[in-house]
Amino acid sequence: MFKIEETGPQIQGNDVRFRIDLPGIEQEKGFSAKVYVINKRGQFDVNIAADVYELKPEIASPDEDELWGEIARNRWCSDLIQMESGTYLYRFEISGPEQGNGNKVRSLYFGDPCARETDAGVFSVFHVPVENPAPWEDGTFKLPPLDEVILYELNVAEFGGTFAGVAERIPYLLSLGINVIELLPINSIAEPTRWGYMPIFYFAPEERFGGPAGFRHLVQECHRNGIAVILDMVYAHTDRMFPYQIGYERFFQLWYDDHYSDEDGLHHAPNPLVSAYDNFGKKNDWRMQSAQEFFAAVNAFWLREYHIDGFRYDHVNGYLDRKPIERNGGIDWYSQENRPTFLSLQDLSKATYQESRNYPRFLSTPEEASRIIQIGEDLRESAYQLSPASASAINGCWEKRLSDVAKNMAVGDILLGDLGKELLLTDERFDEMGYTGEKNVGDDTIPAMVVQFIESHDECRLFYMIQNQKDCGDTGFEYRNGLDGQPWWKLQPYAIALMTSVGIPMLWAGQEFAENTGLTEGGMVRVRGFRPLHWDYFYNVESSTDGATVLPLVNLYRKLGNLRRKHAALRATRENAREEYCNLEDKVLVYRRWKNEEVLIIILNFSDQEREIPVPFGHTGIWVDILEASYDNVNEPYSISVSDSSTHELVSIPANFGRILRLES
């Protein structure tokens, strides 16, 4: 069994013992291993050489578990070394017979696959003596119920620069009604301009963002302010510099499938994690129990050590848990026939769910289900991932269909008839999959909700498409500088739509102030570019009758966030939502949301003209626009009296805006 606590430098006072698991690296087959160590102060001093220590295979005690999954873990250790106090960098080297010819060669230097802290390059970091972090002070924090979540996706580098920079902007997030942030990958990576989707060190927060101390501070501050933190984790593939790839590549070929010779069909590859299959990077092999144990330990580590509140699993439809089907000399990784079995995701999510039950922040009471958030990225397949058929503990899934509709509307300056269907999740695929909004995990029943978005880190900004009437194509990164004279107001009905949709609304950082970066659809440039937010867009560039100094779009998102948290009908399920009226020519859409005694009617106008809309209210009484009423400068918000529930009443809707009408009496 893989155990993270049995890896990495073992430090007692000023005594250090290095430990690393190297499956397949056996002394009797001609292998040896070393660790190179240097005080960080001397890292760039040519006159200071690293200290080199030999590692030896550990002799396990008779009662000790020597396996990592199905393979021998082969732990190599140094002698106990006395070191001066300080911060040290270290990396490993293997020597052994080269694949193919048997000549003795040395590996490239590689870091500790279980490093808890890193530095520039592939250096791992430790401190002598151990630096104990300050105690946590978030004992009263509880995750919000899933139906109350308003999610905000952000890239630390682009949003605040560092973990501290993100923490400084917590008041801003609170003003938007945000109660969960989803961080793009923060694991240490090779190239600082990458978004983080080529991981090297799974247990180490990125040092350029502030490292372990900086990340603990961010989580602590978020919890202090009632905000949960979830991490985007990349388990489908790795970077070439991942230690179990770069350290092994001169000695062993990576495996595909034809190496299964064990009579039980077990995968006894010499590499514990990485396969020969390649898509974005070498694929981690989820058919191996060693890979399953490793990534379950990664999740447990972040829950325990950093009080993380959940995970977004990147590219789960790329998990290698079955032999892919090859046709015409290639593999279509996105075909239905090459979709995973998802047994890998079932086991990981369930193990993580059970682990979460050990921590009070996930439990409103000890008897209730855990509130841990586990989101799968399986674009356009949320009906499956969230249905009982998936047999997993995944309780959220990115649903790209709403985003697809919004982008096509923006490019064509039109209203599409599918908008209402995607906002309200009335698509028959949910019924066909048996989606009920709930799943069972053991004896617990958990909610399961679609993550709705109109923008994400992975595509062009909506406003770029409105400005340019096209996608970005292959031009890399592009944007029109400044909002002066630009029609940011055309984003307003999209904002109202998102924040009144069925599911969990997610904002991609900057969409609330009309960020307008274009992003190429293909090529490595799309994940290598730095897209710093234009915080100057946040400020209003035009005169305003109410003296506002903030872009009105920001204030609209703030109003919508607060309204969603206040009104349960806006958080109700798809059974409590219905489209009432759609006019594609006039670009208007009307739909109803309700829960218990509360009834709301949402009206959207995507046109540049004020419209009068025939609305089937269905209830008599006074209907008040609670969106307009939420503005401080409005004394008498729009209202309409309905005396006949069977008739349609005309309602005026401002251009590029909408109304949220609530039955008050």
C-alpha positions as CSV (number, residue, x, y, z in Angstrom):
1,M,0.0,0.0,0.0
2,F,1.3,3.4,-0.9
3,K,1.7,5.6,2.2
4,I,2.8,9.2,1.7
5,E,4.0,9.5,5.3
6,E,6.6,6.9,4.6
7,T,8.2,8.9,1.7
8,G,10.4,11.9,1.5
9,P,13.1,13.1,3.9
10,Q,12.7,11.8,7.5
11,I,13.9,14.6,9.7
12,Q,14.5,14.5,13.5
13,G,16.2,17.6,14.8
14,N,19.2,18.0,12.6
15,D,19.3,14.4,11.4
16,V,18.0,13.6,8.0
17,R,17.3,10.3,6.2
18,F,16.3,10.3,2.6
19,R,13.6,7.8,1.4
20,I,12.2,7.2,-2.1
21,D,10.1,4.3,-3.6
22,L,11.7,3.1,-6.9
23,P,9.7,0.1,-8.2
24,G,11.6,-1.9,-10.7
25,I,15.0,-0.4,-9.6
26,E,16.7,-3.4,-8.0
27,Q,20.3,-3.6,-6.8
28,E,20.8,-7.2,-8.0
29,K,19.9,-6.1,-11.5
30,G,22.8,-3.6,-11.5
31,F,21.0,-0.4,-10.3
32,S,22.2,2.1,-7.8
33,A,20.7,5.5,-6.6
34,K,22.0,8.7,-5.2
35,V,20.7,11.9,-3.7
36,Y,22.3,15.3,-4.4
37,V,21.8,18.0,-1.6
38,I,22.8,21.6,-1.5
39,N,22.0,24.5,0.9
40,K,19.7,26.9,-0.9
41,R,22.0,29.7,-0.1
42,G,24.7,28.1,-2.4
43,Q,22.4,27.1,-5.2
44,F,23.9,29.5,-7.7
45,D,27.4,29.7,-6.4
46,V,29.8,27.9,-8.7
47,N,32.3,27.4,-5.9
48,I,29.8,25.4,-3.8
49,A,29.2,21.8,-4.8
50,A,26.3,19.6,-3.9
51,D,26.8,16.9,-1.3
52,V,26.2,13.4,-2.7
53,Y,24.8,10.5,-0.6
54,E,24.4,6.9,-1.7
55,L,21.1,5.3,-1.2
56,K,20.6,1.6,-0.4
57,P,17.6,-0.7,-0.7
58,E,15.7,-0.8,2.5
59,I,15.4,-4.2,4.1
60,A,11.8,-4.5,5.1
61,S,10.7,-6.2,8.4
62,P,8.8,-9.4,8.0
63,D,5.4,-7.8,9.0
64,E,5.9,-4.8,6.7
65,D,3.8,-4.3,3.6
66,E,6.4,-4.4,0.8
67,L,3.9,-3.8,-2.1
68,W,2.7,-0.7,-3.8
69,G,-0.4,-1.9,-5.5
70,E,0.6,-5.1,-7.3
71,I,4.3,-4.3,-7.5
72,A,7.2,-4.2,-5.1
73,R,7.8,-0.7,-3.9
74,N,11.6,-1.1,-3.6
75,R,12.3,1.7,-1.1
76,W,15.8,3.2,-1.2
77,C,17.1,5.1,1.8
78,S,20.2,6.9,2.9
79,D,22.1,6.6,6.1
80,L,21.2,9.1,8.9
81,I,22.9,12.3,8.0
82,Q,23.6,15.2,10.3
83,M,23.0,18.6,8.7
84,E,23.3,22.2,9.7
85,S,20.1,24.2,10.1
86,G,18.8,25.7,6.9
87,T,16.8,25.2,3.8
88,Y,18.0,22.6,1.4
89,L,17.4,21.6,-2.2
90,Y,17.7,17.9,-3.3
91,R,17.2,15.7,-6.3
92,F,17.9,12.1,-7.2
93,E,19.8,10.1,-9.8
94,I,19.6,6.5,-10.8
95,S,22.4,4.5,-12.5
96,G,21.8,1.2,-14.2
97,P,21.6,-0.8,-17.4
98,E,20.3,1.2,-20.4
99,Q,17.3,-0.3,-22.2
100,G,18.3,-2.0,-25.4
101,N,22.0,-2.5,-24.9
102,G,22.6,-2.9,-21.2
103,N,25.4,-0.4,-21.0
104,K,25.5,1.4,-17.7
105,V,24.0,4.9,-17.9
106,R,22.9,7.6,-15.5
107,S,19.4,9.0,-15.4
108,L,18.7,12.7,-15.7
109,Y,18.3,14.4,-12.4
110,F,14.8,14.2,-11.0
111,G,12.9,15.5,-8.0
112,D,11.2,13.7,-5.3
113,P,7.8,12.4,-6.6
114,C,6.4,12.9,-3.1
115,A,8.1,16.3,-2.4
116,R,6.0,18.5,-0.1
117,E,7.8,21.7,-1.3
118,T,9.8,22.6,-4.4
119,D,12.0,25.3,-5.9
120,A,12.9,26.4,-9.4
121,G,13.8,23.6,-11.8
122,V,13.2,20.0,-10.5
123,F,14.5,20.7,-7.0
124,S,12.6,19.4,-4.0
125,V,12.9,21.3,-0.7
126,F,13.2,20.4,3.0
127,H,14.1,22.4,6.1
128,V,16.4,21.5,9.0
129,P,14.9,21.4,11.5
130,V,11.4,20.9,10.3
131,E,9.3,24.1,10.1
132,N,6.0,23.4,11.7
133,P,3.2,25.4,10.3
134,A,1.0,27.5,12.5
135,P,-2.1,25.7,13.9
136,W,-5.3,26.0,11.8
137,E,-8.0,28.3,13.1
138,D,-10.9,27.3,10.9
139,G,-12.6,24.8,13.2
140,T,-16.0,26.5,12.9
141,F,-16.0,26.5,9.1
142,K,-18.6,24.4,7.3
143,L,-19.0,23.9,3.6
144,P,-22.2,25.4,2.1
145,P,-24.9,22.9,0.8
146,L,-24.3,22.1,-2.8
147,D,-27.5,23.9,-4.0
148,E,-26.2,27.2,-2.4
149,V,-22.9,27.1,-4.1
150,I,-21.8,30.0,-6.4
151,L,-18.5,29.0,-7.9
152,Y,-15.7,31.2,-9.1
153,E,-12.9,29.7,-11.2
154,L,-9.6,31.5,-11.2
155,N,-6.0,31.2,-12.2
156,V,-3.8,32.3,-9.3
157,A,-1.1,33.8,-11.6
158,E,-3.7,35.8,-13.6
159,F,-6.1,36.8,-10.8
160,G,-3.8,37.8,-7.9
161,G,-0.3,36.8,-8.9
162,T,0.3,34.8,-5.6
163,F,-1.8,33.1,-3.0
164,A,-1.5,36.3,-0.9
165,G,-2.7,38.3,-3.8
166,V,-5.8,36.1,-4.1
167,A,-6.4,36.4,-0.3
168,E,-6.3,40.2,-0.6
169,R,-9.2,40.0,-3.1
170,I,-11.5,38.0,-0.8
171,P,-13.7,41.0,0.0
172,Y,-14.2,41.4,-3.8
173,L,-15.3,37.7,-4.1
174,L,-17.7,38.1,-1.2
175,S,-19.3,41.1,-2.9
176,L,-20.2,38.9,-5.8
177,G,-21.8,36.3,-3.5
178,I,-19.1,33.8,-4.1
179,N,-18.8,31.0,-1.5
180,V,-16.6,28.5,-3.4
181,I,-13.5,29.2,-5.4
182,E,-12.0,26.7,-7.9
183,L,-8.3,27.1,-8.4
184,L,-6.6,26.1,-11.7
185,P,-3.9,23.6,-10.8
186,I,-1.5,24.9,-8.2
187,N,0.9,21.9,-8.2
188,S,4.4,22.7,-9.0
189,I,5.1,22.7,-12.8
190,A,8.1,23.1,-15.1
191,E,7.2,26.2,-17.0
192,P,5.8,29.2,-15.1
193,T,3.7,30.4,-18.0
194,R,1.7,27.2,-18.2
195,W,-1.7,27.1,-16.7
196,G,-0.8,24.1,-14.5
197,Y,-2.2,21.2,-16.5
198,M,1.2,19.4,-16.9
199,P,1.9,18.4,-13.3
200,I,5.2,17.2,-11.9
201,F,4.8,17.3,-8.1
202,Y,1.4,16.3,-6.9
203,F,2.0,17.1,-3.2
204,A,3.6,20.5,-3.5
205,P,1.9,23.9,-3.9
206,E,3.6,26.0,-6.5
207,E,6.6,27.9,-4.9
208,R,6.2,31.0,-7.2
209,F,2.7,31.5,-5.8
210,G,3.9,31.3,-2.2
211,G,4.5,27.6,-1.5
212,P,3.0,25.7,1.4
213,A,2.9,28.6,3.9
214,G,1.2,30.9,1.3
215,F,-1.3,28.3,0.4
216,R,-2.2,27.6,4.0
217,H,-2.8,31.3,4.5
218,L,-5.1,31.5,1.5
219,V,-7.2,28.6,2.7
220,Q,-7.3,29.9,6.2
221,E,-8.5,33.3,5.0
222,C,-11.1,31.8,2.7
223,H,-12.5,29.7,5.5
224,R,-12.5,32.6,7.9
225,N,-14.7,34.4,5.4
226,G,-17.0,31.5,4.6
227,I,-15.5,30.5,1.3
228,A,-14.6,26.9,0.4
229,V,-11.6,26.1,-1.8
230,I,-11.5,23.3,-4.3
231,L,-8.5,22.3,-6.5
232,D,-8.3,21.4,-10.2
233,M,-6.4,18.2,-10.2
234,V,-4.8,16.6,-13.3
235,Y,-4.7,12.8,-13.0
236,A,-5.1,11.8,-16.6
237,H,-1.6,12.6,-17.7
238,T,1.8,14.1,-16.5
239,D,4.7,16.2,-17.7
240,R,7.8,14.5,-19.0
241,M,9.6,15.9,-16.0
242,F,7.4,13.8,-13.7
243,P,10.0,11.9,-11.6
244,Y,8.6,8.4,-12.5
245,Q,8.9,9.3,-16.2
246,I,12.2,11.3,-16.5
247,G,13.9,9.2,-13.9
248,Y,13.0,5.9,-15.6
249,E,13.1,6.6,-19.3
250,R,16.7,5.5,-19.9
251,F,16.1,2.1,-18.3
252,F,12.6,1.0,-19.1
253,Q,10.2,1.3,-22.0
254,L,6.8,2.6,-21.1
255,W,4.1,0.0,-21.5
256,Y,1.0,-0.1,-23.7
257,D,-1.1,-3.2,-23.3
258,D,0.8,-6.2,-24.8
259,H,3.0,-6.7,-21.8
260,Y,0.3,-8.5,-19.8
261,S,1.7,-11.9,-19.2
262,D,0.5,-12.5,-15.7
263,E,-2.2,-15.2,-15.7
264,D,-4.5,-13.0,-13.7
265,G,-4.1,-10.1,-16.1
266,L,-2.5,-7.8,-13.6
267,H,-0.4,-5.0,-14.9
268,H,3.0,-5.5,-13.4
269,A,4.8,-2.7,-15.4
270,P,8.1,-1.5,-14.0
271,N,6.7,2.0,-13.9
272,P,4.2,2.4,-11.1
273,L,2.2,5.2,-12.8
274,V,3.0,6.2,-16.4
275,S,2.1,4.4,-19.6
276,A,3.3,4.8,-23.2
277,Y,0.0,6.2,-24.3
278,D,0.1,9.9,-25.0
279,N,-2.5,12.6,-25.2
280,F,-1.5,16.0,-23.8
281,G,1.2,14.1,-22.0
282,K,2.0,10.5,-21.1
283,K,-1.1,8.9,-19.6
284,N,-1.2,7.7,-16.1
285,D,-2.3,4.0,-16.1
286,W,-5.4,3.7,-14.0
287,R,-5.4,-0.1,-14.6
288,M,-2.6,-0.4,-12.1
289,Q,-3.5,-0.6,-8.5
290,S,-0.3,1.4,-7.8
291,A,-1.8,4.4,-9.7
292,Q,-5.1,4.1,-7.9
293,E,-3.4,4.0,-4.5
294,F,-1.2,7.0,-5.4
295,F,-3.9,9.4,-6.5
296,A,-6.2,8.4,-3.6
297,A,-3.3,9.3,-1.3
298,V,-2.9,12.6,-3.1
299,N,-6.5,13.6,-2.5
300,A,-6.3,12.5,1.2
301,F,-3.1,14.5,1.6
302,W,-4.7,17.8,0.4
303,L,-7.8,17.2,2.6
304,R,-5.7,16.6,5.6
305,E,-2.7,18.9,5.2
306,Y,-4.3,21.9,3.5
307,H,-8.0,21.6,4.5
308,I,-9.1,21.6,0.9
309,D,-12.8,21.3,0.4
310,G,-13.0,19.3,-2.8
311,F,-11.7,18.7,-6.2
312,R,-12.4,19.3,-9.9
313,Y,-11.0,16.3,-11.8
314,D,-9.6,17.5,-15.2
315,H,-10.4,15.5,-18.3
316,V,-11.9,12.4,-16.6
317,N,-12.9,11.2,-20.1
318,G,-9.1,10.8,-20.6
319,Y,-8.5,8.4,-17.7
320,L,-6.8,5.3,-19.1
321,D,-8.6,2.5,-17.4
322,R,-9.1,0.2,-20.4
323,K,-7.3,-0.8,-23.6
324,P,-8.1,1.9,-26.2
325,I,-9.3,0.9,-29.6
326,E,-7.0,1.8,-32.5
327,R,-8.4,2.4,-36.0
328,N,-6.5,3.3,-39.2
329,G,-3.2,3.6,-37.3
330,G,-4.4,6.0,-34.6
331,I,-6.6,6.4,-31.5
332,D,-9.5,8.8,-31.4
333,W,-9.4,9.5,-27.6
334,Y,-12.7,11.4,-27.8
335,S,-14.8,8.7,-29.5
336,Q,-17.6,7.0,-27.7
337,E,-15.8,3.6,-28.1
338,N,-12.7,4.9,-26.3
339,R,-14.5,6.4,-23.3
340,P,-13.2,5.0,-20.0
341,T,-15.1,2.5,-18.0
342,F,-14.9,5.1,-15.2
343,L,-14.2,2.4,-12.6
344,S,-11.1,4.5,-11.9
345,L,-13.2,7.6,-11.1
346,Q,-15.7,5.5,-9.1
347,D,-13.0,4.2,-6.8
348,L,-11.2,7.5,-6.5
349,S,-14.3,9.6,-5.7
350,K,-15.7,7.1,-3.3
351,A,-12.4,6.7,-1.4
352,T,-12.2,10.5,-1.2
353,Y,-15.7,10.8,0.0
354,Q,-15.1,8.3,2.8
355,E,-11.9,10.2,3.7
356,S,-13.8,13.5,3.9
357,R,-16.1,12.0,6.6
358,N,-13.1,12.3,9.0
359,Y,-13.3,16.1,9.0
360,P,-16.0,18.1,10.6
361,R,-16.1,20.9,8.0
362,F,-17.8,18.5,5.6
363,L,-20.5,17.5,8.1
364,S,-23.4,19.7,9.2
365,T,-24.1,16.9,11.7
366,P,-22.2,13.6,12.2
367,E,-25.1,11.6,10.8
368,E,-25.5,13.6,7.6
369,A,-23.8,13.1,4.3
370,S,-20.5,14.7,3.6
371,R,-20.6,18.0,1.7
372,I,-17.3,17.5,-0.1
373,I,-17.4,18.8,-3.6
374,Q,-16.2,16.5,-6.4
375,I,-16.6,17.9,-9.9
376,G,-15.8,15.9,-13.1
377,E,-14.8,17.6,-16.3
378,D,-16.6,15.4,-18.8
379,L,-17.9,18.0,-21.2
380,R,-21.5,17.5,-22.4
381,E,-21.8,14.3,-20.4
382,S,-23.1,15.5,-17.1
383,A,-26.3,13.5,-17.5
384,Y,-24.2,10.4,-17.1
385,Q,-21.7,11.5,-14.5
386,L,-24.5,12.8,-12.2
387,S,-26.9,9.9,-12.6
388,P,-26.9,6.8,-10.4
389,A,-25.6,4.9,-13.4
390,S,-22.2,6.4,-12.9
391,A,-21.9,4.7,-9.5
392,S,-19.4,7.3,-8.3
393,A,-19.3,10.0,-5.7
394,I,-19.0,12.7,-8.3
395,N,-21.6,15.4,-7.3
396,G,-20.8,18.1,-9.9
397,C,-20.0,18.1,-13.6
398,W,-19.0,20.8,-16.0
399,E,-21.8,21.1,-18.6
400,K,-20.5,22.9,-21.7
401,R,-23.7,22.9,-23.7
402,L,-24.8,26.2,-22.2
403,S,-21.5,27.7,-23.1
404,D,-21.8,26.4,-26.6
405,V,-25.2,28.0,-27.0
406,A,-24.0,31.3,-25.5
407,K,-20.9,31.4,-27.8
408,N,-23.0,30.8,-30.9
409,M,-25.4,33.5,-29.9
410,A,-22.6,36.0,-29.3
411,V,-21.0,35.3,-32.7
412,G,-24.3,35.6,-34.6
413,D,-25.9,38.3,-32.4
414,I,-29.0,36.0,-32.2
415,L,-31.1,34.2,-29.7
416,L,-31.1,30.4,-30.1
417,G,-34.1,28.2,-29.2
418,D,-31.9,25.8,-27.2
419,L,-31.0,28.5,-24.6
420,G,-34.0,27.8,-22.4
421,K,-33.5,24.0,-22.6
422,E,-29.9,24.3,-21.4
423,L,-30.6,26.9,-18.8
424,L,-33.3,24.8,-17.2
425,L,-31.8,21.3,-18.1
426,T,-35.0,20.2,-19.8
427,D,-33.0,18.1,-22.3
428,E,-34.3,14.6,-22.5
429,R,-30.8,13.1,-22.0
430,F,-31.2,13.7,-18.2
431,D,-34.4,11.7,-18.1
432,E,-32.9,8.9,-20.3
433,M,-30.0,8.5,-17.9
434,G,-32.3,8.4,-14.9
435,Y,-30.9,11.7,-13.4
436,T,-32.8,12.6,-10.2
437,G,-30.5,15.2,-8.7
438,E,-29.3,12.7,-6.1
439,K,-26.9,9.7,-5.9
440,N,-26.1,7.1,-3.2
441,V,-22.6,6.7,-1.8
442,G,-22.8,3.7,0.5
443,D,-25.5,4.5,3.0
444,D,-25.4,8.3,2.2
445,T,-27.6,10.2,-0.3
446,I,-25.8,13.1,-1.8
447,P,-27.0,15.9,-4.2
448,A,-25.7,15.8,-7.7
449,M,-25.8,19.1,-9.7
450,V,-24.7,20.4,-13.1
451,V,-22.0,23.1,-13.1
452,Q,-23.4,25.8,-15.5
453,F,-21.1,28.3,-17.2
454,I,-20.9,30.6,-20.1
455,E,-17.1,31.2,-19.8
456,S,-14.2,29.1,-18.6
457,H,-10.4,29.1,-18.7
458,D,-10.5,26.8,-21.7
459,E,-12.1,29.0,-24.3
460,C,-12.5,32.5,-25.8
461,R,-14.2,35.1,-23.7
462,L,-17.8,35.8,-24.5
463,F,-17.2,39.5,-25.0
464,Y,-14.4,38.8,-27.4
465,M,-16.9,37.0,-29.6
466,I,-19.4,39.8,-29.2
467,Q,-16.8,42.3,-30.2
468,N,-15.4,40.4,-33.1
469,Q,-18.4,38.3,-34.2
470,K,-16.1,35.3,-34.5
471,D,-14.0,32.8,-32.6
472,C,-10.3,33.5,-32.1
473,G,-9.1,30.9,-34.6
474,D,-5.4,30.1,-34.6
475,T,-4.1,33.6,-33.7
476,G,-3.0,32.6,-30.2
477,F,-4.0,35.3,-27.8
478,E,-5.8,38.5,-28.8
479,Y,-7.9,41.2,-27.1
480,R,-9.1,44.7,-27.8
481,N,-7.6,47.0,-25.1
482,G,-10.1,49.0,-23.1
483,L,-13.8,49.1,-22.8
484,D,-14.3,52.7,-23.9
485,G,-17.1,52.6,-26.5
486,Q,-17.3,48.8,-26.4
487,P,-20.8,47.3,-25.9
488,W,-20.2,45.6,-22.5
489,W,-24.0,46.0,-21.9
490,K,-24.7,43.2,-24.3
491,L,-23.3,40.8,-21.6
492,Q,-26.0,41.7,-19.1
493,P,-28.8,39.3,-20.3
494,Y,-26.2,36.5,-20.3
495,A,-25.3,37.3,-16.7
496,I,-29.0,37.2,-15.7
497,A,-29.4,33.9,-17.5
498,L,-26.4,32.2,-15.9
499,M,-27.3,33.3,-12.3
500,T,-31.0,32.2,-12.7
501,S,-30.1,28.8,-14.3
502,V,-30.7,25.4,-12.9
503,G,-27.6,23.9,-11.3
504,I,-24.4,25.5,-9.9
505,P,-23.5,28.8,-11.6
506,M,-19.8,29.2,-12.3
507,L,-18.0,32.5,-13.1
508,W,-14.6,32.5,-14.8
509,A,-12.6,35.3,-13.2
510,G,-13.0,38.5,-15.1
511,Q,-16.3,37.8,-16.9
512,E,-18.0,40.0,-14.5
513,F,-16.1,43.0,-15.8
514,A,-16.2,42.1,-19.5
515,E,-12.7,40.6,-19.8
516,N,-12.2,40.0,-23.5
517,T,-9.3,37.7,-24.3
518,G,-9.4,35.6,-27.4
519,L,-7.9,32.1,-27.2
520,T,-6.9,29.8,-30.0
521,E,-8.7,26.5,-30.1
522,G,-5.6,24.3,-30.7
523,G,-1.9,24.0,-30.2
524,M,0.3,24.2,-27.1
525,V,0.2,28.0,-27.1
526,R,-3.3,27.9,-25.6
527,V,-2.0,26.5,-22.3
528,R,1.3,28.5,-22.3
529,G,-0.1,32.0,-22.4
530,F,-0.4,34.4,-19.6
531,R,-3.7,36.3,-19.6
532,P,-3.5,38.8,-16.7
533,L,-6.9,40.2,-15.8
534,H,-7.6,43.8,-16.9
535,W,-8.6,45.1,-13.5
536,D,-8.9,48.6,-15.1
537,Y,-12.1,47.2,-16.8
538,F,-13.6,46.9,-13.3
539,Y,-13.9,50.7,-13.1
540,N,-16.6,52.5,-15.0
541,V,-15.2,54.3,-18.1
542,E,-18.3,56.3,-18.8
543,S,-20.4,58.8,-16.9
544,S,-23.3,57.4,-14.9
545,T,-26.5,58.9,-13.8
546,D,-26.1,57.3,-10.3
547,G,-22.5,58.3,-10.0
548,A,-21.2,54.8,-10.1
549,T,-17.5,54.3,-10.3
550,V,-17.7,50.5,-10.9
551,L,-18.6,49.0,-14.3
552,P,-22.4,48.4,-14.1
553,L,-21.9,44.8,-15.2
554,V,-20.0,44.2,-11.9
555,N,-22.8,45.6,-9.9
556,L,-25.3,43.4,-11.8
557,Y,-23.3,40.3,-11.0
558,R,-23.2,41.4,-7.3
559,K,-27.0,41.9,-7.3
560,L,-27.6,38.5,-9.0
561,G,-25.3,36.7,-6.6
562,N,-27.0,38.1,-3.6
563,L,-30.5,37.4,-5.1
564,R,-29.6,33.8,-5.8
565,R,-28.4,33.2,-2.2
566,K,-31.6,34.9,-0.9
567,H,-34.3,33.3,-3.0
568,A,-34.6,29.5,-2.8
569,A,-36.6,29.4,-6.1
570,L,-33.5,30.4,-8.0
571,R,-31.7,27.4,-6.5
572,A,-34.5,24.9,-7.2
573,T,-34.2,21.7,-9.2
574,R,-35.1,21.2,-12.9
575,E,-38.5,19.9,-11.8
576,N,-39.2,23.4,-10.6
577,A,-38.4,25.2,-13.8
578,R,-40.3,25.7,-17.0
579,E,-39.9,27.7,-20.2
580,E,-42.9,29.9,-20.8
581,Y,-42.3,32.0,-23.9
582,C,-39.6,32.4,-26.6
583,N,-39.4,34.8,-29.6
584,L,-36.3,34.3,-31.6
585,E,-36.9,37.3,-33.8
586,D,-37.4,39.7,-30.9
587,K,-34.6,37.9,-29.0
588,V,-36.6,37.4,-25.8
589,L,-37.0,34.4,-23.5
590,V,-39.3,33.9,-20.5
591,Y,-39.1,31.1,-17.9
592,R,-40.5,30.3,-14.5
593,R,-38.6,29.1,-11.3
594,W,-40.4,28.2,-8.1
595,K,-40.0,26.5,-4.8
596,N,-42.7,26.0,-2.1
597,E,-44.7,29.2,-2.1
598,E,-42.2,31.3,-3.9
599,V,-42.7,31.9,-7.7
600,L,-40.4,33.8,-9.9
601,I,-40.6,34.7,-13.6
602,I,-37.4,35.6,-15.4
603,I,-37.5,37.6,-18.6
604,L,-34.4,38.1,-20.8
605,N,-34.0,40.6,-23.7
606,F,-31.0,40.0,-25.9
607,S,-31.9,42.7,-28.4
608,D,-30.8,46.3,-28.6
609,Q,-34.4,47.6,-28.3
610,E,-36.8,47.8,-25.4
611,R,-39.4,45.1,-25.8
612,E,-42.9,44.5,-24.6
613,I,-43.3,40.8,-23.8
614,P,-46.6,38.9,-23.4
615,V,-46.0,37.0,-20.1
616,P,-48.3,34.1,-18.9
617,F,-48.1,34.8,-15.2
618,G,-50.4,32.0,-14.1
619,H,-51.0,33.6,-10.7
620,T,-53.0,36.6,-9.7
621,G,-51.4,39.3,-7.5
622,I,-48.7,41.9,-7.5
623,W,-45.5,40.9,-9.2
624,V,-42.4,43.0,-8.4
625,D,-39.0,43.1,-10.2
626,I,-36.7,42.1,-7.4
627,L,-33.6,42.7,-9.6
628,E,-34.5,46.3,-10.1
629,A,-35.5,46.6,-6.4
630,S,-32.0,45.5,-5.4
631,Y,-30.5,48.7,-6.7
632,D,-30.1,51.4,-4.0
633,N,-31.2,54.3,-6.3
634,V,-34.6,52.7,-7.1
635,N,-37.4,53.8,-4.9
636,E,-40.3,52.3,-6.8
637,P,-39.2,49.2,-8.7
638,Y,-41.2,47.9,-11.7
639,S,-44.3,46.0,-10.7
640,I,-47.4,44.7,-12.4
641,S,-50.8,43.7,-11.0
642,V,-52.3,40.5,-12.5
643,S,-56.0,39.9,-11.9
644,D,-56.6,37.1,-14.4
645,S,-54.3,34.1,-14.1
646,S,-55.2,32.8,-17.5
647,T,-54.2,35.8,-19.6
648,H,-50.9,37.2,-20.9
649,E,-49.9,40.6,-19.6
650,L,-47.5,42.8,-21.4
651,V,-44.2,43.6,-19.6
652,S,-41.7,46.1,-20.8
653,I,-38.0,44.9,-20.7
654,P,-35.1,47.2,-21.2
655,A,-32.7,46.5,-24.1
656,N,-29.9,44.0,-23.3
657,F,-31.3,43.4,-19.9
658,G,-34.0,41.5,-18.1
659,R,-36.3,41.3,-15.1
660,I,-36.8,38.9,-12.2
661,L,-40.4,39.2,-11.2
662,R,-41.6,37.8,-7.9
663,L,-45.1,37.2,-6.8
664,E,-45.5,39.3,-3.7
665,S,-49.2,39.0,-3.0
